[in-house]
Amino acid sequence: MKKRTLMQRIIFILMALIVAAASISYFILEPRKPWLAFYVACCGGVLAANLIIALIFVRKNFK
């Protein structure tokens, strides 16, 4: 049970860091290069979605 909660916490922390970094970089890059800012934000969203899928598999496999 402790391994499951540890893995979930790690995935949640990584997800929060990726979303925060993507949103910050979007607002920093937007005035200069709007397409690059959109690309970086989309990449952060895809990584967050992959971590959500990983979280679902962690919950299933550690039951």
PDBQT receptor file of N, H, CA, C and O in Angstrom, charges set to zero:
ATOM      1  N   MET A   1       0.819  -1.195   0.000  1.00  0.00    +0.000 N 
ATOM      2  CA  MET A   1       0.000   0.000   0.000  1.00  0.00    +0.000 C 
ATOM      3  C   MET A   1       0.865   1.263   0.000  1.00  0.00    +0.000 C 
ATOM      4  O   MET A   1       0.487   2.271  -0.597  1.00  0.00    +0.000 OA
ATOM      5  N   LYS A   2       2.019   1.214   0.662  1.00  0.00    +0.000 N 
ATOM      6  H   LYS A   2       2.326   0.395   1.146  1.00  0.00    +0.000 HD
ATOM      7  CA  LYS A   2       2.868   2.402   0.714  1.00  0.00    +0.000 C 
ATOM      8  C   LYS A   2       3.518   2.691  -0.631  1.00  0.00    +0.000 C 
ATOM      9  O   LYS A   2       3.733   3.851  -0.980  1.00  0.00    +0.000 OA
ATOM     10  N   LYS A   3       3.836   1.634  -1.393  1.00  0.00    +0.000 N 
ATOM     11  H   LYS A   3       3.661   0.692  -1.109  1.00  0.00    +0.000 HD
ATOM     12  CA  LYS A   3       4.426   1.847  -2.710  1.00  0.00    +0.000 C 
ATOM     13  C   LYS A   3       3.440   2.569  -3.620  1.00  0.00    +0.000 C 
ATOM     14  O   LYS A   3       3.822   3.441  -4.401  1.00  0.00    +0.000 OA
ATOM     15  N   ARG A   4       2.181   2.199  -3.513  1.00  0.00    +0.000 N 
ATOM     16  H   ARG A   4       1.871   1.491  -2.879  1.00  0.00    +0.000 HD
ATOM     17  CA  ARG A   4       1.147   2.802  -4.358  1.00  0.00    +0.000 C 
ATOM     18  C   ARG A   4       1.009   4.290  -4.064  1.00  0.00    +0.000 C 
ATOM     19  O   ARG A   4       0.975   5.108  -4.983  1.00  0.00    +0.000 OA
ATOM     20  N   THR A   5       0.931   4.638  -2.793  1.00  0.00    +0.000 N 
ATOM     21  H   THR A   5       0.958   3.973  -2.046  1.00  0.00    +0.000 HD
ATOM     22  CA  THR A   5       0.773   6.053  -2.457  1.00  0.00    +0.000 C 
ATOM     23  C   THR A   5       2.027   6.843  -2.811  1.00  0.00    +0.000 C 
ATOM     24  O   THR A   5       1.939   8.001  -3.219  1.00  0.00    +0.000 OA
ATOM     25  N   LEU A   6       3.189   6.225  -2.655  1.00  0.00    +0.000 N 
ATOM     26  H   LEU A   6       3.261   5.284  -2.323  1.00  0.00    +0.000 HD
ATOM     27  CA  LEU A   6       4.432   6.911  -3.018  1.00  0.00    +0.000 C 
ATOM     28  C   LEU A   6       4.473   7.179  -4.520  1.00  0.00    +0.000 C 
ATOM     29  O   LEU A   6       4.821   8.280  -4.946  1.00  0.00    +0.000 OA
ATOM     30  N   MET A   7       4.123   6.184  -5.312  1.00  0.00    +0.000 N 
ATOM     31  H   MET A   7       3.841   5.290  -4.966  1.00  0.00    +0.000 HD
ATOM     32  CA  MET A   7       4.114   6.375  -6.770  1.00  0.00    +0.000 C 
ATOM     33  C   MET A   7       3.093   7.428  -7.181  1.00  0.00    +0.000 C 
ATOM     34  O   MET A   7       3.363   8.241  -8.065  1.00  0.00    +0.000 OA
ATOM     35  N   GLN A   8       1.926   7.422  -6.549  1.00  0.00    +0.000 N 
ATOM     36  H   GLN A   8       1.707   6.762  -5.831  1.00  0.00    +0.000 HD
ATOM     37  CA  GLN A   8       0.905   8.411  -6.878  1.00  0.00    +0.000 C 
ATOM     38  C   GLN A   8       1.372   9.819  -6.524  1.00  0.00    +0.000 C 
ATOM     39  O   GLN A   8       1.145  10.756  -7.289  1.00  0.00    +0.000 OA
ATOM     40  N   ARG A   9       2.010   9.975  -5.396  1.00  0.00    +0.000 N 
ATOM     41  H   ARG A   9       2.195   9.214  -4.774  1.00  0.00    +0.000 HD
ATOM     42  CA  ARG A   9       2.510  11.298  -5.010  1.00  0.00    +0.000 C 
ATOM     43  C   ARG A   9       3.564  11.789  -5.982  1.00  0.00    +0.000 C 
ATOM     44  O   ARG A   9       3.567  12.958  -6.366  1.00  0.00    +0.000 OA
ATOM     45  N   ILE A  10       4.464  10.892  -6.384  1.00  0.00    +0.000 N 
ATOM     46  H   ILE A  10       4.462   9.942  -6.072  1.00  0.00    +0.000 HD
ATOM     47  CA  ILE A  10       5.513  11.274  -7.328  1.00  0.00    +0.000 C 
ATOM     48  C   ILE A  10       4.901  11.709  -8.654  1.00  0.00    +0.000 C 
ATOM     49  O   ILE A  10       5.321  12.709  -9.236  1.00  0.00    +0.000 OA
ATOM     50  N   ILE A  11       3.907  10.959  -9.133  1.00  0.00    +0.000 N 
ATOM     51  H   ILE A  11       3.566  10.147  -8.660  1.00  0.00    +0.000 HD
ATOM     52  CA  ILE A  11       3.267  11.301 -10.400  1.00  0.00    +0.000 C 
ATOM     53  C   ILE A  11       2.513  12.621 -10.284  1.00  0.00    +0.000 C 
ATOM     54  O   ILE A  11       2.562  13.437 -11.204  1.00  0.00    +0.000 OA
ATOM     55  N   PHE A  12       1.817  12.847  -9.169  1.00  0.00    +0.000 N 
ATOM     56  H   PHE A  12       1.777  12.184  -8.421  1.00  0.00    +0.000 HD
ATOM     57  CA  PHE A  12       1.113  14.115  -8.976  1.00  0.00    +0.000 C 
ATOM     58  C   PHE A  12       2.088  15.293  -8.933  1.00  0.00    +0.000 C 
ATOM     59  O   PHE A  12       1.816  16.345  -9.512  1.00  0.00    +0.000 OA
ATOM     60  N   ILE A  13       3.213  15.123  -8.254  1.00  0.00    +0.000 N 
ATOM     61  H   ILE A  13       3.434  14.269  -7.783  1.00  0.00    +0.000 HD
ATOM     62  CA  ILE A  13       4.204  16.200  -8.163  1.00  0.00    +0.000 C 
ATOM     63  C   ILE A  13       4.791  16.498  -9.542  1.00  0.00    +0.000 C 
ATOM     64  O   ILE A  13       4.934  17.661  -9.918  1.00  0.00    +0.000 OA
ATOM     65  N   LEU A  14       5.134  15.441 -10.300  1.00  0.00    +0.000 N 
ATOM     66  H   LEU A  14       5.019  14.496  -9.994  1.00  0.00    +0.000 HD
ATOM     67  CA  LEU A  14       5.653  15.646 -11.647  1.00  0.00    +0.000 C 
ATOM     68  C   LEU A  14       4.633  16.343 -12.539  1.00  0.00    +0.000 C 
ATOM     69  O   LEU A  14       4.980  17.221 -13.329  1.00  0.00    +0.000 OA
ATOM     70  N   MET A  15       3.376  15.943 -12.405  1.00  0.00    +0.000 N 
ATOM     71  H   MET A  15       3.094  15.230 -11.763  1.00  0.00    +0.000 HD
ATOM     72  CA  MET A  15       2.328  16.560 -13.210  1.00  0.00    +0.000 C 
ATOM     73  C   MET A  15       2.183  18.045 -12.863  1.00  0.00    +0.000 C 
ATOM     74  O   MET A  15       2.045  18.880 -13.757  1.00  0.00    +0.000 OA
ATOM     75  N   ALA A  16       2.213  18.367 -11.594  1.00  0.00    +0.000 N 
ATOM     76  H   ALA A  16       2.325  17.689 -10.867  1.00  0.00    +0.000 HD
ATOM     77  CA  ALA A  16       2.082  19.764 -11.180  1.00  0.00    +0.000 C 
ATOM     78  C   ALA A  16       3.268  20.597 -11.685  1.00  0.00    +0.000 C 
ATOM     79  O   ALA A  16       3.088  21.727 -12.140  1.00  0.00    +0.000 OA
ATOM     80  N   LEU A  17       4.473  20.037 -11.602  1.00  0.00    +0.000 N 
ATOM     81  H   LEU A  17       4.619  19.119 -11.232  1.00  0.00    +0.000 HD
ATOM     82  CA  LEU A  17       5.645  20.759 -12.086  1.00  0.00    +0.000 C 
ATOM     83  C   LEU A  17       5.596  20.981 -13.594  1.00  0.00    +0.000 C 
ATOM     84  O   LEU A  17       5.947  22.060 -14.072  1.00  0.00    +0.000 OA
ATOM     85  N   ILE A  18       5.169  19.982 -14.338  1.00  0.00    +0.000 N 
ATOM     86  H   ILE A  18       4.885  19.106 -13.950  1.00  0.00    +0.000 HD
ATOM     87  CA  ILE A  18       5.106  20.114 -15.793  1.00  0.00    +0.000 C 
ATOM     88  C   ILE A  18       4.051  21.133 -16.203  1.00  0.00    +0.000 C 
ATOM     89  O   ILE A  18       4.288  21.954 -17.090  1.00  0.00    +0.000 OA
ATOM     90  N   VAL A  19       2.889  21.082 -15.560  1.00  0.00    +0.000 N 
ATOM     91  H   VAL A  19       2.697  20.416 -14.840  1.00  0.00    +0.000 HD
ATOM     92  CA  VAL A  19       1.830  22.043 -15.900  1.00  0.00    +0.000 C 
ATOM     93  C   VAL A  19       2.255  23.462 -15.533  1.00  0.00    +0.000 C 
ATOM     94  O   VAL A  19       2.005  24.401 -16.289  1.00  0.00    +0.000 OA
ATOM     95  N   ALA A  20       2.893  23.620 -14.382  1.00  0.00    +0.000 N 
ATOM     96  H   ALA A  20       3.095  22.858 -13.768  1.00  0.00    +0.000 HD
ATOM     97  CA  ALA A  20       3.354  24.952 -13.975  1.00  0.00    +0.000 C 
ATOM     98  C   ALA A  20       4.425  25.473 -14.931  1.00  0.00    +0.000 C 
ATOM     99  O   ALA A  20       4.385  26.635 -15.333  1.00  0.00    +0.000 OA
ATOM    100  N   ALA A  21       5.370  24.628 -15.292  1.00  0.00    +0.000 N 
ATOM    101  H   ALA A  21       5.403  23.683 -14.966  1.00  0.00    +0.000 HD
ATOM    102  CA  ALA A  21       6.436  25.056 -16.202  1.00  0.00    +0.000 C 
ATOM    103  C   ALA A  21       5.885  25.388 -17.591  1.00  0.00    +0.000 C 
ATOM    104  O   ALA A  21       6.322  26.352 -18.219  1.00  0.00    +0.000 OA
ATOM    105  N   ALA A  22       4.937  24.598 -18.063  1.00  0.00    +0.000 N 
ATOM    106  H   ALA A  22       4.583  23.815 -17.552  1.00  0.00    +0.000 HD
ATOM    107  CA  ALA A  22       4.362  24.867 -19.387  1.00  0.00    +0.000 C 
ATOM    108  C   ALA A  22       3.580  26.172 -19.388  1.00  0.00    +0.000 C 
ATOM    109  O   ALA A  22       3.663  26.945 -20.342  1.00  0.00    +0.000 OA
ATOM    110  N   SER A  23       2.824  26.423 -18.331  1.00  0.00    +0.000 N 
ATOM    111  H   SER A  23       2.756  25.795 -17.556  1.00  0.00    +0.000 HD
ATOM    112  CA  SER A  23       2.043  27.661 -18.299  1.00  0.00    +0.000 C 
ATOM    113  C   SER A  23       2.943  28.887 -18.127  1.00  0.00    +0.000 C 
ATOM    114  O   SER A  23       2.697  29.923 -18.745  1.00  0.00    +0.000 OA
ATOM    115  N   ILE A  24       3.965  28.783 -17.309  1.00  0.00    +0.000 N 
ATOM    116  H   ILE A  24       4.166  27.941 -16.807  1.00  0.00    +0.000 HD
ATOM    117  CA  ILE A  24       4.892  29.906 -17.141  1.00  0.00    +0.000 C 
ATOM    118  C   ILE A  24       5.631  30.190 -18.445  1.00  0.00    +0.000 C 
ATOM    119  O   ILE A  24       5.767  31.345 -18.849  1.00  0.00    +0.000 OA
ATOM    120  N   SER A  25       6.103  29.139 -19.098  1.00  0.00    +0.000 N 
ATOM    121  H   SER A  25       5.992  28.200 -18.770  1.00  0.00    +0.000 HD
ATOM    122  CA  SER A  25       6.826  29.359 -20.351  1.00  0.00    +0.000 C 
ATOM    123  C   SER A  25       5.896  29.889 -21.441  1.00  0.00    +0.000 C 
ATOM    124  O   SER A  25       6.335  30.635 -22.317  1.00  0.00    +0.000 OA
ATOM    125  N   TYR A  26       4.625  29.517 -21.395  1.00  0.00    +0.000 N 
ATOM    126  H   TYR A  26       4.268  28.911 -20.684  1.00  0.00    +0.000 HD
ATOM    127  CA  TYR A  26       3.675  30.059 -22.373  1.00  0.00    +0.000 C 
ATOM    128  C   TYR A  26       3.559  31.566 -22.223  1.00  0.00    +0.000 C 
ATOM    129  O   TYR A  26       3.595  32.293 -23.216  1.00  0.00    +0.000 OA
ATOM    130  N   PHE A  27       3.422  32.040 -21.000  1.00  0.00    +0.000 N 
ATOM    131  H   PHE A  27       3.393  31.450 -20.194  1.00  0.00    +0.000 HD
ATOM    132  CA  PHE A  27       3.252  33.484 -20.798  1.00  0.00    +0.000 C 
ATOM    133  C   PHE A  27       4.549  34.256 -21.009  1.00  0.00    +0.000 C 
ATOM    134  O   PHE A  27       4.511  35.443 -21.334  1.00  0.00    +0.000 OA
ATOM    135  N   ILE A  28       5.687  33.606 -20.832  1.00  0.00    +0.000 N 
ATOM    136  H   ILE A  28       5.717  32.642 -20.568  1.00  0.00    +0.000 HD
ATOM    137  CA  ILE A  28       6.958  34.288 -21.081  1.00  0.00    +0.000 C 
ATOM    138  C   ILE A  28       7.240  34.377 -22.585  1.00  0.00    +0.000 C 
ATOM    139  O   ILE A  28       7.706  35.410 -23.066  1.00  0.00    +0.000 OA
ATOM    140  N   LEU A  29       6.965  33.313 -23.319  1.00  0.00    +0.000 N 
ATOM    141  H   LEU A  29       6.587  32.474 -22.928  1.00  0.00    +0.000 HD
ATOM    142  CA  LEU A  29       7.281  33.281 -24.749  1.00  0.00    +0.000 C 
ATOM    143  C   LEU A  29       6.219  33.905 -25.643  1.00  0.00    +0.000 C 
ATOM    144  O   LEU A  29       6.489  34.202 -26.806  1.00  0.00    +0.000 OA
ATOM    145  N   GLU A  30       5.024  34.106 -25.119  1.00  0.00    +0.000 N 
ATOM    146  H   GLU A  30       4.805  33.865 -24.174  1.00  0.00    +0.000 HD
ATOM    147  CA  GLU A  30       3.918  34.546 -25.973  1.00  0.00    +0.000 C 
ATOM    148  C   GLU A  30       4.169  35.867 -26.702  1.00  0.00    +0.000 C 
ATOM    149  O   GLU A  30       3.891  35.937 -27.899  1.00  0.00    +0.000 OA
ATOM    150  N   PRO A  31       4.673  36.905 -26.061  1.00  0.00    +0.000 N 
ATOM    151  CA  PRO A  31       4.830  38.168 -26.808  1.00  0.00    +0.000 C 
ATOM    152  C   PRO A  31       5.834  38.076 -27.958  1.00  0.00    +0.000 C 
ATOM    153  O   PRO A  31       5.647  38.705 -29.000  1.00  0.00    +0.000 OA
ATOM    154  N   ARG A  32       6.896  37.294 -27.767  1.00  0.00    +0.000 N 
ATOM    155  H   ARG A  32       7.047  36.784 -26.921  1.00  0.00    +0.000 HD
ATOM    156  CA  ARG A  32       7.934  37.242 -28.783  1.00  0.00    +0.000 C 
ATOM    157  C   ARG A  32       7.639  36.238 -29.887  1.00  0.00    +0.000 C 
ATOM    158  O   ARG A  32       7.704  36.558 -31.074  1.00  0.00    +0.000 OA
ATOM    159  N   LYS A  33       7.312  35.010 -29.468  1.00  0.00    +0.000 N 
ATOM    160  H   LYS A  33       7.259  34.751 -28.504  1.00  0.00    +0.000 HD
ATOM    161  CA  LYS A  33       7.077  33.926 -30.429  1.00  0.00    +0.000 C 
ATOM    162  C   LYS A  33       5.798  33.184 -30.061  1.00  0.00    +0.000 C 
ATOM    163  O   LYS A  33       5.848  32.220 -29.297  1.00  0.00    +0.000 OA
ATOM    164  N   PRO A  34       4.669  33.607 -30.580  1.00  0.00    +0.000 N 
ATOM    165  CA  PRO A  34       3.400  32.987 -30.155  1.00  0.00    +0.000 C 
ATOM    166  C   PRO A  34       3.274  31.517 -30.552  1.00  0.00    +0.000 C 
ATOM    167  O   PRO A  34       2.677  30.737 -29.809  1.00  0.00    +0.000 OA
ATOM    168  N   TRP A  35       3.820  31.118 -31.702  1.00  0.00    +0.000 N 
ATOM    169  H   TRP A  35       4.305  31.752 -32.305  1.00  0.00    +0.000 HD
ATOM    170  CA  TRP A  35       3.699  29.715 -32.109  1.00  0.00    +0.000 C 
ATOM    171  C   TRP A  35       4.558  28.812 -31.250  1.00  0.00    +0.000 C 
ATOM    172  O   TRP A  35       4.158  27.692 -30.933  1.00  0.00    +0.000 OA
ATOM    173  N   LEU A  36       5.727  29.281 -30.873  1.00  0.00    +0.000 N 
ATOM    174  H   LEU A  36       6.053  30.191 -31.131  1.00  0.00    +0.000 HD
ATOM    175  CA  LEU A  36       6.586  28.493 -29.986  1.00  0.00    +0.000 C 
ATOM    176  C   LEU A  36       5.955  28.358 -28.609  1.00  0.00    +0.000 C 
ATOM    177  O   LEU A  36       6.045  27.303 -27.980  1.00  0.00    +0.000 OA
ATOM    178  N   ALA A  37       5.322  29.419 -28.144  1.00  0.00    +0.000 N 
ATOM    179  H   ALA A  37       5.249  30.276 -28.655  1.00  0.00    +0.000 HD
ATOM    180  CA  ALA A  37       4.642  29.362 -26.848  1.00  0.00    +0.000 C 
ATOM    181  C   ALA A  37       3.497  28.361 -26.884  1.00  0.00    +0.000 C 
ATOM    182  O   ALA A  37       3.311  27.597 -25.937  1.00  0.00    +0.000 OA
ATOM    183  N   PHE A  38       2.736  28.358 -27.960  1.00  0.00    +0.000 N 
ATOM    184  H   PHE A  38       2.887  28.979 -28.730  1.00  0.00    +0.000 HD
ATOM    185  CA  PHE A  38       1.644  27.396 -28.101  1.00  0.00    +0.000 C 
ATOM    186  C   PHE A  38       2.173  25.964 -28.166  1.00  0.00    +0.000 C 
ATOM    187  O   PHE A  38       1.585  25.057 -27.578  1.00  0.00    +0.000 OA
ATOM    188  N   TYR A  39       3.282  25.758 -28.879  1.00  0.00    +0.000 N 
ATOM    189  H   TYR A  39       3.760  26.495 -29.358  1.00  0.00    +0.000 HD
ATOM    190  CA  TYR A  39       3.897  24.442 -29.002  1.00  0.00    +0.000 C 
ATOM    191  C   TYR A  39       4.371  23.929 -27.643  1.00  0.00    +0.000 C 
ATOM    192  O   TYR A  39       4.131  22.771 -27.301  1.00  0.00    +0.000 OA
ATOM    193  N   VAL A  40       5.029  24.766 -26.881  1.00  0.00    +0.000 N 
ATOM    194  H   VAL A  40       5.224  25.706 -27.159  1.00  0.00    +0.000 HD
ATOM    195  CA  VAL A  40       5.521  24.366 -25.559  1.00  0.00    +0.000 C 
ATOM    196  C   VAL A  40       4.359  24.051 -24.627  1.00  0.00    +0.000 C 
ATOM    197  O   VAL A  40       4.428  23.093 -23.856  1.00  0.00    +0.000 OA
ATOM    198  N   ALA A  41       3.301  24.837 -24.686  1.00  0.00    +0.000 N 
ATOM    199  H   ALA A  41       3.245  25.615 -25.311  1.00  0.00    +0.000 HD
ATOM    200  CA  ALA A  41       2.130  24.576 -23.844  1.00  0.00    +0.000 C 
ATOM    201  C   ALA A  41       1.462  23.261 -24.239  1.00  0.00    +0.000 C 
ATOM    202  O   ALA A  41       1.018  22.508 -23.372  1.00  0.00    +0.000 OA
ATOM    203  N   CYS A  42       1.387  22.985 -25.519  1.00  0.00    +0.000 N 
ATOM    204  H   CYS A  42       1.747  23.597 -26.223  1.00  0.00    +0.000 HD
ATOM    205  CA  CYS A  42       0.789  21.716 -25.964  1.00  0.00    +0.000 C 
ATOM    206  C   CYS A  42       1.651  20.527 -25.553  1.00  0.00    +0.000 C 
ATOM    207  O   CYS A  42       1.122  19.484 -25.170  1.00  0.00    +0.000 OA
ATOM    208  N   CYS A  43       2.957  20.672 -25.626  1.00  0.00    +0.000 N 
ATOM    209  H   CYS A  43       3.387  21.520 -25.937  1.00  0.00    +0.000 HD
ATOM    210  CA  CYS A  43       3.844  19.588 -25.185  1.00  0.00    +0.000 C 
ATOM    211  C   CYS A  43       3.670  19.320 -23.696  1.00  0.00    +0.000 C 
ATOM    212  O   CYS A  43       3.671  18.164 -23.272  1.00  0.00    +0.000 OA
ATOM    213  N   GLY A  44       3.523  20.366 -22.906  1.00  0.00    +0.000 N 
ATOM    214  H   GLY A  44       3.523  21.304 -23.251  1.00  0.00    +0.000 HD
ATOM    215  CA  GLY A  44       3.273  20.180 -21.478  1.00  0.00    +0.000 C 
ATOM    216  C   GLY A  44       1.939  19.503 -21.224  1.00  0.00    +0.000 C 
ATOM    217  O   GLY A  44       1.823  18.681 -20.315  1.00  0.00    +0.000 OA
ATOM    218  N   GLY A  45       0.938  19.836 -22.013  1.00  0.00    +0.000 N 
ATOM    219  H   GLY A  45       1.033  20.503 -22.752  1.00  0.00    +0.000 HD
ATOM    220  CA  GLY A  45      -0.362  19.191 -21.875  1.00  0.00    +0.000 C 
ATOM    221  C   GLY A  45      -0.314  17.711 -22.227  1.00  0.00    +0.000 C 
ATOM    222  O   GLY A  45      -0.952  16.891 -21.566  1.00  0.00    +0.000 OA
ATOM    223  N   VAL A  46       0.439  17.370 -23.263  1.00  0.00    +0.000 N 
ATOM    224  H   VAL A  46       0.957  18.036 -23.799  1.00  0.00    +0.000 HD
ATOM    225  CA  VAL A  46       0.576  15.963 -23.650  1.00  0.00    +0.000 C 
ATOM    226  C   VAL A  46       1.308  15.184 -22.560  1.00  0.00    +0.000 C 
ATOM    227  O   VAL A  46       0.923  14.060 -22.239  1.00  0.00    +0.000 OA
ATOM    228  N   LEU A  47       2.344  15.762 -21.998  1.00  0.00    +0.000 N 
ATOM    229  H   LEU A  47       2.657  16.675 -22.259  1.00  0.00    +0.000 HD
ATOM    230  CA  LEU A  47       3.055  15.088 -20.906  1.00  0.00    +0.000 C 
ATOM    231  C   LEU A  47       2.158  14.893 -19.694  1.00  0.00    +0.000 C 
ATOM    232  O   LEU A  47       2.205  13.841 -19.056  1.00  0.00    +0.000 OA
ATOM    233  N   ALA A  48       1.351  15.875 -19.368  1.00  0.00    +0.000 N 
ATOM    234  H   ALA A  48       1.312  16.730 -19.886  1.00  0.00    +0.000 HD
ATOM    235  CA  ALA A  48       0.422  15.746 -18.247  1.00  0.00    +0.000 C 
ATOM    236  C   ALA A  48      -0.618  14.662 -18.527  1.00  0.00    +0.000 C 
ATOM    237  O   ALA A  48      -0.982  13.903 -17.629  1.00  0.00    +0.000 OA
ATOM    238  N   ALA A  49      -1.094  14.588 -19.767  1.00  0.00    +0.000 N 
ATOM    239  H   ALA A  49      -0.798  15.204 -20.496  1.00  0.00    +0.000 HD
ATOM    240  CA  ALA A  49      -2.055  13.542 -20.121  1.00  0.00    +0.000 C 
ATOM    241  C   ALA A  49      -1.422  12.156 -20.009  1.00  0.00    +0.000 C 
ATOM    242  O   ALA A  49      -2.071  11.212 -19.557  1.00  0.00    +0.000 OA
ATOM    243  N   ASN A  50      -0.170  12.031 -20.415  1.00  0.00    +0.000 N 
ATOM    244  H   ASN A  50       0.357  12.797 -20.782  1.00  0.00    +0.000 HD
ATOM    245  CA  ASN A  50       0.526  10.748 -20.274  1.00  0.00    +0.000 C 
ATOM    246  C   ASN A  50       0.698  10.369 -18.813  1.00  0.00    +0.000 C 
ATOM    247  O   ASN A  50       0.605   9.193 -18.463  1.00  0.00    +0.000 OA
ATOM    248  N   LEU A  51       0.947  11.343 -17.965  1.00  0.00    +0.000 N 
ATOM    249  H   LEU A  51       1.023  12.298 -18.249  1.00  0.00    +0.000 HD
ATOM    250  CA  LEU A  51       1.072  11.035 -16.544  1.00  0.00    +0.000 C 
ATOM    251  C   LEU A  51      -0.269  10.639 -15.929  1.00  0.00    +0.000 C 
ATOM    252  O   LEU A  51      -0.309   9.831 -15.000  1.00  0.00    +0.000 OA
ATOM    253  N   ILE A  52      -1.356  11.194 -16.432  1.00  0.00    +0.000 N 
ATOM    254  H   ILE A  52      -1.324  11.850 -17.186  1.00  0.00    +0.000 HD
ATOM    255  CA  ILE A  52      -2.679  10.773 -15.961  1.00  0.00    +0.000 C 
ATOM    256  C   ILE A  52      -2.926   9.315 -16.341  1.00  0.00    +0.000 C 
ATOM    257  O   ILE A  52      -3.452   8.541 -15.541  1.00  0.00    +0.000 OA
ATOM    258  N   ILE A  53      -2.551   8.946 -17.550  1.00  0.00    +0.000 N 
ATOM    259  H   ILE A  53      -2.124   9.575 -18.200  1.00  0.00    +0.000 HD
ATOM    260  CA  ILE A  53      -2.692   7.549 -17.973  1.00  0.00    +0.000 C 
ATOM    261  C   ILE A  53      -1.808   6.648 -17.121  1.00  0.00    +0.000 C 
ATOM    262  O   ILE A  53      -2.231   5.562 -16.725  1.00  0.00    +0.000 OA
ATOM    263  N   ALA A  54      -0.588   7.085 -16.835  1.00  0.00    +0.000 N 
ATOM    264  H   ALA A  54      -0.244   7.967 -17.156  1.00  0.00    +0.000 HD
ATOM    265  CA  ALA A  54       0.300   6.301 -15.970  1.00  0.00    +0.000 C 
ATOM    266  C   ALA A  54      -0.288   6.160 -14.573  1.00  0.00    +0.000 C 
ATOM    267  O   ALA A  54      -0.155   5.109 -13.946  1.00  0.00    +0.000 OA
ATOM    268  N   LEU A  55      -0.930   7.197 -14.088  1.00  0.00    +0.000 N 
ATOM    269  H   LEU A  55      -1.038   8.051 -14.597  1.00  0.00    +0.000 HD
ATOM    270  CA  LEU A  55      -1.555   7.146 -12.767  1.00  0.00    +0.000 C 
ATOM    271  C   LEU A  55      -2.686   6.124 -12.740  1.00  0.00    +0.000 C 
ATOM    272  O   LEU A  55      -2.863   5.417 -11.748  1.00  0.00    +0.000 OA
ATOM    273  N   ILE A  56      -3.440   6.045 -13.814  1.00  0.00    +0.000 N 
ATOM    274  H   ILE A  56      -3.296   6.619 -14.620  1.00  0.00    +0.000 HD
ATOM    275  CA  ILE A  56      -4.519   5.051 -13.893  1.00  0.00    +0.000 C 
ATOM    276  C   ILE A  56      -3.935   3.641 -13.850  1.00  0.00    +0.000 C 
ATOM    277  O   ILE A  56      -4.469   2.768 -13.166  1.00  0.00    +0.000 OA
ATOM    278  N   PHE A  57      -2.844   3.416 -14.574  1.00  0.00    +0.000 N 
ATOM    279  H   PHE A  57      -2.409   4.125 -15.129  1.00  0.00    +0.000 HD
ATOM    280  CA  PHE A  57      -2.228   2.091 -14.571  1.00  0.00    +0.000 C 
ATOM    281  C   PHE A  57      -1.604   1.763 -13.219  1.00  0.00    +0.000 C 
ATOM    282  O   PHE A  57      -1.628   0.607 -12.797  1.00  0.00    +0.000 OA
ATOM    283  N   VAL A  58      -1.053   2.744 -12.544  1.00  0.00    +0.000 N 
ATOM    284  H   VAL A  58      -1.033   3.683 -12.887  1.00  0.00    +0.000 HD
ATOM    285  CA  VAL A  58      -0.490   2.507 -11.210  1.00  0.00    +0.000 C 
ATOM    286  C   VAL A  58      -1.596   2.099 -10.247  1.00  0.00    +0.000 C 
ATOM    287  O   VAL A  58      -1.415   1.185  -9.443  1.00  0.00    +0.000 OA
ATOM    288  N   ARG A  59      -2.731   2.768 -10.325  1.00  0.00    +0.000 N 
ATOM    289  H   ARG A  59      -2.877   3.511 -10.979  1.00  0.00    +0.000 HD
ATOM    290  CA  ARG A  59      -3.845   2.421  -9.448  1.00  0.00    +0.000 C 
ATOM    291  C   ARG A  59      -4.368   1.021  -9.712  1.00  0.00    +0.000 C 
ATOM    292  O   ARG A  59      -4.736   0.310  -8.777  1.00  0.00    +0.000 OA
ATOM    293  N   LYS A  60      -4.406   0.611 -10.989  1.00  0.00    +0.000 N 
ATOM    294  H   LYS A  60      -4.107   1.189 -11.749  1.00  0.00    +0.000 HD
ATOM    295  CA  LYS A  60      -4.888  -0.725 -11.328  1.00  0.00    +0.000 C 
ATOM    296  C   LYS A  60      -3.919  -1.817 -10.894  1.00  0.00    +0.000 C 
ATOM    297  O   LYS A  60      -4.334  -2.843 -10.355  1.00  0.00    +0.000 OA
ATOM    298  N   ASN A  61      -2.641  -1.598 -11.124  1.00  0.00    +0.000 N 
ATOM    299  H   ASN A  61      -2.304  -0.765 -11.562  1.00  0.00    +0.000 HD
ATOM    300  CA  ASN A  61      -1.660  -2.654 -10.888  1.00  0.00    +0.000 C 
ATOM    301  C   ASN A  61      -1.289  -2.837  -9.426  1.00  0.00    +0.000 C 
ATOM    302  O   ASN A  61      -0.817  -3.911  -9.053  1.00  0.00    +0.000 OA
ATOM    303  N   PHE A  62      -1.482  -1.845  -8.599  1.00  0.00    +0.000 N 
ATOM    304  H   PHE A  62      -1.866  -0.973  -8.902  1.00  0.00    +0.000 HD
ATOM    305  CA  PHE A  62      -1.117  -1.969  -7.197  1.00  0.00    +0.000 C 
ATOM    306  C   PHE A  62      -2.282  -2.361  -6.306  1.00  0.00    +0.000 C 
ATOM    307  O   PHE A  62      -2.176  -2.264  -5.083  1.00  0.00    +0.000 OA
ATOM    308  N   LYS A  63      -3.391  -2.801  -6.885  1.00  0.00    +0.000 N 
ATOM    309  H   LYS A  63      -3.477  -2.880  -7.879  1.00  0.00    +0.000 HD
ATOM    310  CA  LYS A  63      -4.532  -3.225  -6.061  1.00  0.00    +0.000 C 
ATOM    311  C   LYS A  63      -4.339  -4.611  -5.537  1.00  0.00    +0.000 C 
ATOM    312  O   LYS A  63      -5.200  -5.128  -4.826  1.00  0.00    +0.000 OA
TER     313      LYS A  63
